[in-house]
């Protein structure tokens, strides 16, 4: 049976896509539609994503822009921010207190998202000591996330010789997230691009004294701060 995703999961995904560099940049003509990108990230059909976007529009959480793209309304953005913040705090609970790995925590945080009330999340955050980031490097404070986005770039955008520090890991693909941790590609890791081969779809980096090839998909999901 195909996996079904909640409204909050869709809003969390739209949030990720809507704010790539800290300012809202809606999908425009000539690029993949938001529905198709949401479908790809959630592993659902384009039709299913389209139907959910219609529901979100009807509920006043998204609206159609100049090019018919879906844009978060003020209400939608506020709810998306709560969803994102809740997810990241739950991840920290799972890693800091329950012994789950960072990759495992992401999956379970999705499952537990609707379990806790807003008051529970506030108490949880206080008990955790008001953590600044989730285990994968994403700020708990969405305003901080927006400011910091302007300083970051995907590894795939770097050129040969560039040095950078990994700040965040893309979370939407669970298998890819596990791979990042297996490869030691974690927040705080410093690396240098020794070869950038867009035609071959890979980037070669040096970290911890070793060289390794990183495919295009993975390089696009490693968000770094260039030196």
Secondary structure, 3 states (H helix, E strand, C coil): CCCCCCHHHHHHHHHHHHCCCCCCCCCCCCCCCHHHHHHHHHCCCHHHHHHHHHHHHHCCCEEECCCCCEEECHHHHHHHHHHHHHHHHHHHHHHHCCCCCHHHHHHHHHHHCCCCCHHHHHHHHHHCCCCCECCCCCECCHHHHHHHHCCCEEHHHCCCCCEEEEEEECCCCHHHHHHHHHCCCCCCCEEEEEEEEHHHCEEEEEECCEEEEEEHHHHHCEEEEEC
